[in-house]
């Protein structure tokens, strides 16, 4: 085999592309020249055939001299070729990690952000409790006593149906005053006297709500002079520079030099907002019987890398989507922590004090040690297992050919296998079901009732609580693009508060037994009434006072350019059809002023304004400015 062919095969093997003996681009030379030179130097040519080599500096082809230590025979032997190839492959294995690693790092050295580590799934540990799985079904005894608990949630007493009054139970007066104080403090740090007040902050929130259901391409469009863009409701409340200054300096963290933020809390800038609303969310509504734990997204689609740093885990009602608790984490910080998801679940369920609550979550949070801990607290679980990754499940359930509907039970713990056209090899772990119990549910393709295992029906009926909350939050949302993560969190928490307020409003109407659909406000009507209640009578604009010098300098030509309510296109077109008629006494639209009021009983039939007899002709001839 010729030496040149050996080198071509080798290059094809190393770089994964057809080798070309010829000039290469500078980008290839920078990353491959050093490694190519080390490989070529190991090949000892024994014939007179010249060898082409790429120079490291210029990238031009150079001709290597014949090795004087090589054999003088014109032909290669098979043994010498094999030895050369062995030397080359050994050199490749020795230098691949170092050479290719150095070249790739040099090529990627221009990136500002370090490469993100690939997250590994948490390894499941074997439970300390030994499970004896049998085919004997049974009703969980612990769940029997809590099964009769009503599923309806109770709300705080003394609540009115006014949207603004419900919203202020979350954004209390003391909390709004604290935000105003921190915002003014942050503006003062930037040498700006903002002088924000509580009523102005409420009006600012009301304007954001209006912008949610009256969407425009950007914030400044709401103050545009073009009638197609400008919104008079927004324009009459506050000027654009004032609105943008409030949005710029909006703060939920004391950034004064006297107070140093905690280094351990990465989200200290929004911790005050999250903790306050978490407390109010759980106080306003009693914990429901069915809860869902899942991840929530600030936006439905992550469009930029900086939003991947936020992991929001929500605890919601499975039926209504009411948000009870929110946990904020950075997924890139605790990648090596084995039980990070267990800590999140414990933190979210710390507010659950009532026995008999059922929690539904997916594979990411379901493991036997955590389920045992919740079971001891009388919190029942219906979740999906990871299948063959879990060492605590029976061996026959780890196979792919497990039949749909098979079950295994150990005490109050049961595992049910399920398969259909959309789900493959789902294993449902439950601490509250008899696996042989059946429930009716609608078929997916046929609008007909059918019987399915109770754990499967309850899991798929209650696992979408967080998605239901996100769907309601994204309708007429207040979100706008922002570089600051604190502003994006504020939009998220504001929409979450509005959703919870609307669900409380519906619960109040159910409590006072108002069943008429005409009295129930839709979500957009609720947001509109809420914005009106927050804005109230606040007007941040001031009427511009006239300049006295400009008033004195004006020439007082009698009615030569007086503006009237009649447009030029009406009063100066087809003048012959403008006929006078008698009417009640009116002010003359041409000669009457504040100082000298003149009234007449003559009116123009087309312009519908009063005119004196001498003023009738000049009014239809002199155009107004």
HUWO-V882203 format. One record per pair of residues at least 12 apart in sequence whose C-alpha atoms are under 10 Angstrom apart, sorted by the first residue. I is the first residue (numbers start at 1). J is the second residue. If there is no record, write none. Layout:
i: (I I)
j: (J J)
This chain:
i: (1 1 1 1 1 1 2 2 2 2 2 2 3 3 3 3 3 3 3 3 3 3 3 3 4 4 4 4 4 4 6 6 6 6 6 7 7 7 7 7 7 7 7 8 8 10 10 10 10 10 11 11 14 14 14 14 15 15 21 21 21 21 21 22 22 22 22 22 22 23 23 23 23 23 23 24 24 24 24 25 26 26 26 26 27 28 29 29 29 29 29 29 30 30 30 30 30 30 30 31 31 31 31 31 31 31 31 31 32 32 32 32 32 32 33 33 33 33 33 33 33 34 34 34 34 34 34 35 35 35 35 35 35 35 36 36 36 36 36 36 37 37 37 37 38 38 38 38 38 39 39 39 39 39 39 39 40 40 40 40 41 41 41 42 42 42 42 42 42 43 43 43 43 43 43 43 44 44 44 44 44 44 44 44 44 45 45 45 45 45 45 45 45 45 45 45 46 46 46 46 46 46 46 46 46 46 46 46 47 47 47 47 47 47 47 47 47 48 48 48 48 48 48 48 49 49 49 49 50 50 50 50 50 51 51 51 51 52 52 116 117 117 118 118 119 119 119 119 119 120 120 120 121 121 121 121 122 122 122 122 122 122 122 122 122 123 123 123 123 123 124 124 124 124 124 124 124 124 124 124 124 125 125 125 125 125 125 125 125 126 126 126 126 126 126 126 127 127 127 127 127 127 127 127 128 128 128 129 129 129 129 130 130 131 131 131 131 131 131 131 132 132 132 132 132 132 133 133 133 133 133 133 133 133 133 133 134 134 134 134 134 134 134 135 135 135 135 135 135 135 136 136 136 136 136 136 136 137 137 137 137 137 137 137 137 137 137 137 137 138 138 138 138 138 138 138 138 138 138 138 139 139 139 139 139 139 139 139 139 139 139 140 140 140 140 140 140 140 140 140 141 141 141 141 142 142 142 142 142 142 142 142 143 143 143 143 143 143 143 143 143 143 143 143 144 144 144 145 145 146 146 146 146 146 146 146 146 147 147 147 147 147 148 149 149 149 149 150 150 151 151 151 151 151 151 152 152 152 152 152 152 153 153 153 153 153 153 153 153 154 154 154 154 154 154 154 154 154 155 155 155 155 155 155 155 155 155 155 156 156 156 156 156 156 157 157 158 159 159 159 160 160 160 161 161 161 161 161 161 161 162 162 162 162 162 163 163 163 163 163 163 163 163 163 163 163 163 163 163 163 163 164 164 164 164 164 164 164 164 164 164 165 165 165 165 166 166 166 166 166 166 166 166 166 167 167 167 167 167 167 167 167 167 167 167 167 168 168 168 168 169 169 169 169 169 169 170 170 170 170 170 170 170 170 170 170 170 170 171 171 171 171 171 171 171 172 172 173 174 175 175 175 175 175 176 176 176 176 176 177 177 177 177 177 178 178 178 178 178 179 179 179 179 179 179 179 179 179 179 179 180 180 180 180 180 180 180 180 180 180 180 180 181 181 181 181 181 181 181 182 182 182 182 182 182 182 182 183 183 183 183 183 183 183 183 183 183 183 183 183 184 184 184 184 184 184 185 185 185 185 185 185 185 186 186 186 186 186 186 186 186 186 187 187 187 187 187 187 188 188 189 189 189 189 190 192 192 194 194 194 194 195 196 196 199 199 199 199 199 199 200 200 200 200 200 200 200 200 200 201 201 201 201 201 202 202 202 202 202 202 203 203 203 203 203 203 203 203 203 203 203 203 203 203 204 204 204 204 204 204 204 204 204 204 204 205 205 205 205 205 205 205 206 206 206 206 206 206 206 206 206 206 206 206 207 207 207 207 207 207 207 207 207 207 207 208 208 208 208 208 208 208 208 208 209 209 209 209 209 209 209 209 209 209 209 209 209 209 210 210 210 210 210 210 210 210 210 210 210 210 210 211 211 211 211 211 211 211 211 212 212 212 212 212 212 212 212 212 212 212 213 213 213 213 213 213 213 213 214 214 215 215 215 216 216 216 217 217 218 218 219 219 219 219 220 220 220 220 221 222 222 222 222 223 223 223 223 223 224 235 235 235 236 236 236 236 236 237 237 237 237 237 237 237 238 238 238 238 238 239 239 239 239 242 242 243 247 248 248 248 249 250 250 250 251 251 251 251 251 251 251 252 252 252 252 252 252 252 252 252 252 253 253 253 253 253 253 253 253 254 254 254 255 265 266 266 266 266 267 267 267 267 267 267 268 269 269 269 269 270 270 270 270 270 270 271 271 273 273 273 273 273 274 274 274 274 274 274 274 275 275 275 277 277 277 277 277 277 277 278 278 278 278 278 278 278 278 279 279 279 280 280 280 281 281 281 281 281 281 281 281 281 282 282 282 282 282 282 283 283 284 284 284 284 285 285 285 285 285 285 285 286 286 286 287 287 287 287 287 287 287 287 287 288 288 288 288 288 288 288 288 288 288 288 288 289 289 289 289 289 289 289 289 289 289 290 290 290 290 290 290 290 290 290 290 290 290 290 290 290 291 291 291 291 291 291 291 291 291 291 291 291 291 291 291 291 291 291 291 291 291 291 292 292 292 292 292 292 292 292 292 292 292 292 292 292 292 292 292 292 292 292 292 292 293 293 293 293 293 293 293 293 293 293 293 293 293 293 293 293 293 293 293 293 293 294 294 294 294 294 294 294 294 294 294 294 294 294 294 294 294 295 295 295 295 295 295 295 295 295 296 296 296 296 296 296 296 296 296 296 296 296 297 297 297 297 297 297 297 297 297 298 298 298 298 298 298 298 298 298 298 298 298 299 299 299 299 299 299 300 300 300 306 306 307 307 308 308 308 309 309 309 309 309 310 310 310 310 310 310 310 311 311 311 311 311 311 312 312 312 312 312 312 313 313 313 313 313 313 313 313 313 313 314 314 314 314 314 314 314 314 314 314 315 315 315 315 315 315 315 315 315 315 316 316 316 316 316 316 316 316 317 317 317 317 317 317 317 317 318 318 318 318 318 318 318 318 318 318 318 318 319 319 319 319 319 319 319 319 320 320 320 320 320 320 320 321 321 321 321 321 321 321 321 321 321 321 321 321 322 322 322 322 322 322 322 322 322 322 322 322 322 323 323 323 323 323 323 323 323 323 324 324 324 324 324 325 325 325 325 325 326 326 326 326 327 327 327 327 328 329 339 339 340 341 341 341 341 342 342 342 342 342 342 342 343 344 345 345 345 345 345 346 346 346 349 349 352 352 353 353 353 354 354 354 355 355 355 355 356 356 356 356 356 356 357 357 357 357 357 358 358 358 358 358 358 358 358 358 358 358 359 359 359 359 359 359 359 359 359 359 360 360 360 360 360 360 360 360 360 360 360 360 360 360 361 361 361 361 361 361 361 361 361 361 362 362 362 362 362 362 362 362 363 363 363 363 363 363 363 363 364 364 364 364 365 365 365 365 366 366 366 366 366 366 366 366 366 367 367 367 367 367 367 367 367 368 368 368 368 368 368 368 369 371 371 371 371 371 372 372 374 375 375 375 375 379 379 380 380 380 380 381 381 381 381 381 381 381 381 382 382 382 382 382 382 382 382 382 382 382 382 382 382 382 383 383 383 383 383 383 383 383 383 383 383 383 384 384 384 384 384 384 384 384 384 384 385 385 385 385 385 386 386 386 386 386 387 387 387 387 387 387 387 388 388 393 393 393 393 393 394 394 394 397 397 397 397 397 398 398 399 400 400 401 402 402 402 402 403 403 403 403 403 404 404 404 404 404 404 404 404 404 404 405 405 405 405 405 405 405 405 405 406 406 406 406 406 407 407 407 407 407 407 407 408 408 409 409 409 409 409 410 411 412 412 412 412 412 413 413 413 413 413 413 413 414 414 414 414 414 414 414 414 414 414 415 415 415 415 415 415 415 415 416 416 416 416 416 416 416 416 416 416 417 417 417 417 417 418 418 418 418 421 422 426 427 427 428 428 428 429 429 429 430 430 430 430 430 431 432 432 433 433 433 433 433 434 434 434 435 435 435 435 436 436 436 436 437 437 437 437 437 438 438 438 438 438 438 438 438 439 439 439 439 439 439 439 439 440 440 440 440 441 441 441 441 441 442 469 469 469 470 470 470 472 472 472 472 472 472 472 473 473 473 473 473 473 473 473 473 474 474 474 474 475 475 475 475 476 476 476 476 477 477 477 477 477 477 477 478 478 478 478 478 479 479 479 479 498 498 498 498 499 499 499 501 501 501 502 502 502 502 502 503 505 505 505 506 506 506 558 558 558 559 559 559 559 559 559 559 559 559 560 560 560 560 560 560 560 560 561 561 561 561 561 562 562 562 562 562 562 562 562 562 563 563 563 563 563 564 564 564 564 564 564 565 565 565 566 566 566 566 566 567 567 567 568 568 568 568 568 568 569 570 570 570 571 571 571 571 571 571 571 571 571 572 572 572 572 572 572 573 573 574 575 575 575 575 576 577 577 577 578 578 578 578 578 578 578 578 578 579 579 579 579 579 579 579 580 580 580 580 580 580 580 580 580 580 580 580 580 581 581 581 581 581 581 581 582 582 582 582 582 582 582 583 583 583 583 583 583 583 584 584 584 584 584 584 585 585 585 585 585 585 585 586 586 586 586 586 586 586 586 586 586 587 587 587 587 587 587 587 587 587 588 588 588 588 588 588 588 588 588 588 588 589 589 589 589 589 589 589 589 590 590 590 590 590 590 590 590 590 590 591 591 591 591 591 592 592 598 598 599 599 600 600 601 602 603 604 607)
j: (75 76 77 78 81 82 45 47 49 75 76 81 43 44 45 46 47 49 50 51 76 81 84 85 21 45 49 50 51 52 43 81 84 85 88 19 21 39 40 43 51 85 88 20 21 39 85 88 89 92 36 39 36 89 92 96 32 36 51 52 53 54 61 52 53 54 59 60 61 53 54 55 59 60 61 54 59 60 61 59 56 57 58 59 107 59 54 55 56 57 58 59 56 57 59 103 104 106 107 99 100 101 102 103 104 105 106 107 54 56 99 100 103 104 53 54 55 56 57 59 103 54 55 56 99 100 103 92 95 96 98 99 100 103 53 54 55 56 92 99 53 54 55 56 88 91 92 95 99 87 88 89 90 91 92 95 52 53 54 88 53 64 88 84 85 87 88 89 91 67 81 83 84 85 87 88 66 67 68 69 70 71 80 81 84 64 65 66 67 68 69 70 71 76 81 84 66 67 68 69 70 71 72 73 74 75 76 80 66 67 70 71 72 73 74 75 76 65 66 67 72 73 74 75 64 65 66 74 62 63 64 65 66 63 64 65 66 64 65 332 332 335 332 335 331 332 334 335 336 335 336 338 335 336 338 364 335 336 337 338 339 340 341 364 365 338 339 367 389 390 338 339 366 367 368 369 386 389 390 391 392 338 367 368 369 389 390 391 392 367 368 369 390 391 392 393 367 368 369 370 372 390 391 392 368 369 392 368 369 372 392 392 410 392 393 394 409 410 411 413 393 394 408 409 410 411 393 394 407 408 409 410 411 413 414 415 394 407 408 409 410 411 414 406 407 408 409 410 414 435 407 408 409 410 411 435 436 407 408 409 410 411 412 414 433 434 435 436 437 409 410 411 412 413 414 433 434 435 436 437 411 412 413 414 431 432 433 434 435 436 437 411 412 413 414 430 431 432 433 434 411 412 431 432 356 375 376 378 380 412 431 432 355 356 357 358 375 378 379 380 412 431 432 433 356 432 433 355 356 289 354 355 356 357 378 379 432 289 355 356 357 432 356 289 355 356 357 288 289 287 288 289 290 319 357 286 287 288 289 290 507 285 286 287 288 289 317 504 507 284 285 286 287 288 504 507 508 511 283 284 285 286 287 504 505 507 508 511 283 284 285 286 504 508 284 508 508 504 505 508 505 508 509 502 504 505 506 507 508 509 505 526 529 530 533 498 501 502 504 505 521 525 526 527 528 529 530 531 532 533 534 501 526 527 529 530 531 532 533 534 535 501 530 533 534 284 497 498 500 501 502 504 505 530 494 497 498 499 500 501 502 504 505 530 533 534 202 497 501 534 280 281 283 284 497 501 276 277 278 279 280 281 283 284 497 498 500 501 202 273 276 277 280 494 497 276 280 198 198 198 272 273 276 277 197 198 199 201 202 196 197 198 199 201 198 251 252 253 254 196 197 198 201 250 251 252 253 254 272 273 194 195 196 197 198 199 200 201 246 250 251 252 195 196 197 198 251 252 254 249 250 251 252 253 254 255 256 195 196 197 246 247 248 249 250 251 252 253 254 255 196 197 246 249 250 251 249 250 251 253 254 255 256 248 249 250 251 252 253 254 255 256 245 246 248 249 250 251 249 256 249 255 256 257 249 245 249 242 245 246 249 246 242 246 534 535 536 537 538 539 237 238 243 246 534 535 538 539 540 243 246 250 534 535 531 533 534 535 536 538 234 237 238 243 531 532 533 534 535 536 537 538 539 540 234 237 238 242 243 244 246 247 531 534 535 478 491 494 530 531 534 535 234 237 527 528 529 530 531 532 533 534 535 536 233 234 235 237 238 243 478 531 532 534 535 234 243 477 478 479 480 491 494 531 476 477 478 479 494 495 498 524 527 528 530 531 532 534 231 233 234 476 477 478 524 527 528 529 530 531 532 231 234 476 477 478 479 480 531 474 475 476 477 478 479 480 495 524 527 528 475 476 477 478 524 525 527 528 231 476 476 477 478 229 230 231 229 480 480 481 240 243 244 480 240 241 243 244 240 234 235 239 240 235 236 238 239 240 240 539 540 541 538 539 540 541 542 535 536 537 538 539 540 541 538 539 540 541 542 539 540 541 542 540 541 540 487 482 484 487 487 486 487 490 269 270 272 273 486 487 490 268 269 270 271 272 273 274 486 487 490 267 268 269 270 271 272 273 486 268 269 272 269 329 328 329 330 333 310 328 329 330 485 486 486 485 486 487 489 328 485 486 487 489 490 328 486 486 489 490 493 494 325 326 327 328 489 490 493 325 326 327 324 325 326 493 494 496 497 323 324 325 326 327 348 351 493 324 325 351 324 325 497 322 323 324 325 326 496 497 500 501 322 323 324 325 351 352 324 351 324 500 501 504 322 323 324 500 503 504 507 324 352 354 316 317 322 324 351 352 353 354 357 316 317 318 319 320 322 324 352 354 356 357 358 317 318 319 354 355 356 357 358 359 379 316 317 318 319 356 357 358 359 360 380 381 458 462 463 465 315 316 317 318 319 320 321 322 323 324 349 357 358 359 360 361 381 462 463 464 465 466 314 315 316 317 318 319 321 323 358 359 360 361 362 382 383 459 462 463 464 465 466 467 313 314 315 316 317 318 325 326 344 345 348 349 359 360 361 362 365 463 464 465 466 312 313 314 315 316 345 360 361 362 364 365 463 464 465 466 467 311 312 313 314 315 326 327 466 467 310 311 312 313 314 315 326 327 466 467 469 470 310 311 312 313 314 466 467 470 492 310 311 312 470 473 474 479 488 489 491 492 493 470 473 474 479 488 492 470 471 474 483 485 485 488 330 331 332 329 330 331 332 333 328 329 330 331 332 485 489 327 328 329 330 331 332 326 327 328 329 330 331 325 326 327 328 329 341 344 345 348 466 326 327 328 344 345 348 465 466 467 469 327 345 348 349 359 360 361 465 466 469 348 359 464 465 466 467 468 469 359 462 463 464 465 466 468 469 358 359 360 461 462 463 464 465 466 467 468 469 461 462 463 464 465 466 468 469 465 466 468 469 472 500 503 464 465 466 467 468 469 470 471 472 473 499 500 503 465 466 468 469 472 496 497 499 500 501 502 503 504 465 466 469 470 496 497 499 500 503 348 349 351 352 500 347 348 349 350 351 344 347 348 493 344 345 347 348 344 344 365 370 365 364 365 366 370 364 365 366 367 369 370 371 370 365 361 365 366 370 374 370 373 374 374 379 377 379 377 378 379 377 378 379 377 378 379 380 375 377 378 379 380 432 377 378 379 380 381 374 375 378 379 380 381 382 430 431 432 462 371 374 379 380 381 382 383 459 462 463 380 381 382 383 384 430 458 459 460 461 462 463 464 465 381 382 383 384 385 459 462 463 464 465 382 383 384 385 386 428 459 463 383 384 385 386 387 426 427 428 383 384 385 386 383 384 385 386 381 382 383 384 385 386 390 428 429 383 384 385 386 390 391 392 429 385 390 391 392 393 413 429 392 383 413 429 430 431 413 431 431 412 413 431 432 431 432 430 431 432 433 413 428 429 430 431 432 433 459 414 415 428 429 430 431 432 433 455 456 458 459 460 462 463 415 427 428 429 430 431 455 456 458 459 460 463 415 416 417 426 427 428 429 430 456 459 415 426 427 428 429 398 425 426 427 428 399 400 417 425 426 427 428 400 427 408 414 415 427 429 408 409 415 415 416 417 425 427 425 427 425 424 425 425 417 418 419 425 416 417 418 419 425 416 417 418 419 420 424 425 426 427 453 417 418 419 427 435 436 452 453 456 418 427 435 436 453 427 428 429 434 435 436 453 429 435 429 430 431 434 435 431 431 430 431 432 433 434 429 430 431 432 433 434 435 427 428 429 430 431 432 433 434 435 455 427 428 429 430 431 433 435 455 428 429 430 434 435 436 453 454 455 456 429 435 453 455 456 452 453 455 456 444 444 456 455 456 455 456 459 455 456 459 454 455 456 458 459 455 454 455 453 454 455 456 458 453 454 455 453 454 455 456 452 453 454 455 451 452 453 454 455 450 451 452 453 454 455 456 457 451 452 453 454 455 456 457 458 452 453 454 457 453 454 457 458 461 457 496 499 500 495 496 499 495 496 498 499 500 502 523 492 493 494 495 496 497 498 499 500 492 495 496 499 495 499 523 524 495 523 524 527 491 492 494 495 496 498 499 490 491 492 494 495 491 492 494 495 523 526 527 530 523 526 527 526 527 530 521 522 523 526 527 523 520 521 526 520 521 522 590 591 593 589 590 591 592 593 618 619 622 624 590 591 618 619 622 623 624 625 590 622 623 624 625 589 590 591 593 619 622 623 624 625 589 590 623 624 625 589 590 609 619 624 625 589 607 609 589 607 608 609 624 607 623 624 620 621 622 623 624 625 623 606 607 620 604 606 607 608 619 620 621 622 623 607 619 620 621 622 623 620 621 620 606 617 620 621 620 604 605 606 603 604 605 606 607 608 616 617 620 602 603 604 605 606 607 616 601 602 603 604 605 606 607 608 610 611 612 613 616 601 602 603 604 605 608 610 600 601 602 603 604 605 610 600 601 602 603 604 609 610 599 600 601 602 603 610 598 599 600 601 602 603 610 598 599 600 601 602 603 609 610 611 612 599 600 601 602 603 609 610 611 612 600 601 602 603 609 610 611 612 613 615 616 603 609 610 611 612 615 616 619 609 610 611 612 614 615 616 618 619 620 611 612 614 615 619 611 612 611 612 611 612 612 613 613 616 616 616 620)
